[in-house]
Amino acid sequence: MKNRLSGFACLVALCCAAPLAAQQPPDTQAPPPQSPPQSEAQPPDAQAPPPQSPPLAEPQPPSEATPHLPSRLPLPPLPNIIDIRMPGERGVAIGIGGWSLFSHVSILKGRAAPTEYPGNLYLNSARKYGENIDFAVAAGLHNVLRFTGDIERASGSNTAPTDLVLWNRHYFAGNYITTAYRLRHIKVSFEYLTWPYPVKTSRFRLRSLWQLQYVDAQSTFNAPLNTTVDANGNPVVDANGNLVKYDATGTKWYVLPSVGLGAQEYFTPNISMEVNGSGFLIPHHTNIWDADAALNIRVGHYELRLGAKAFHFHTSPNVDFANMGTLFGPFLGLRWHSDVGTK
């Protein structure tokens, strides 16, 4: 009887323990994650997590079939520009020439003249001529450094229109006066190629001229018909006891820079036409300008030049006397060049 009661109690205990064990989850099951409470001020969209970018693909090594390209390509070679020098654009050149003058040269009374008498007289010259030398050397591609020297002389006569004082001599109205002048003109010119550049095969040249010019003007006067002795053959003297003389000579010179342009066209490698002009001015002081044009005919080392030239000068009027003049006329020249042909 006791054994039956013990077995029945064990059976009841097992039946009661089975539902309780079914209600409890196993220890290995993790509880579900709980999201934090939403804030009332935060909009519902803020709860969404930010989108994540897909993972970057790892670089794949180049396959053997793909060629390997260099990181830097080599630069292409510079183009070979053809630049032809015409005859006379290399080496050295030496030239001589002469020209026949048409001139208008005068002496002018300056602002510092020590006399009240007039002092202006036109030098009416009959025999006039000029001589020229030049030396040139190439100074870079198509550029030239040129040295030029001119000397002009003229002589003639005039009649004093009124009492005059020229330099240090007094001439009376109606006196027969012989006149002469000598003009020296030296110029250093750097002829710089301005257009076209590069020249390539062009036969035209436009050069800018950068120059320094020196001018030396001398004028001479005399009255050969005026007597220098009295009726008794005695020398005539002035109030100071000095012999009376009628010759007077004076010289004025100045240096000025000048700028200009020169153009040259080659019809053929040995025939060309050139025109040059330059000048400079200091108001109420000195001024200068010169111009020339020539047809150049080349045979071997020698070049014949046919053309015309003009030159104007004016010394400073702020001294006792000043010389002023304009000269122009045809000229003929010959040059020797060290180079031959085009290269």
ABEGO torsion letter per residue (X at the ends): XAAAAAAAAAAAAAAAAAAAAAABBBAABBBBBBBBBBBAABBAAAABBBBBBBBBBBBBBBBAABBBBBABBBBBBBBBBBBBBBBGABEBBBBBBBBBBBBBBBBBBBAABABABBABBBBBBABBBBBBBBBBBBBEBGBBBBBBBBBBBBBBBBBBABBBBBEABBBBBGBBBBBBBBBBBBBBBBBBBAOBOBAEABABBBBBBBBBBBBBBBBBBBBAABBABBAAGBBBBBAAGBBBBABBBBBBBBBBBBBBBBBBBBABAABBBBBBBBBBBBBGBBBBBBBBBBBBBBBEABBBBBBBBBBBBBBBAABABBBBBBBBEBBBBBBBBABBEBX
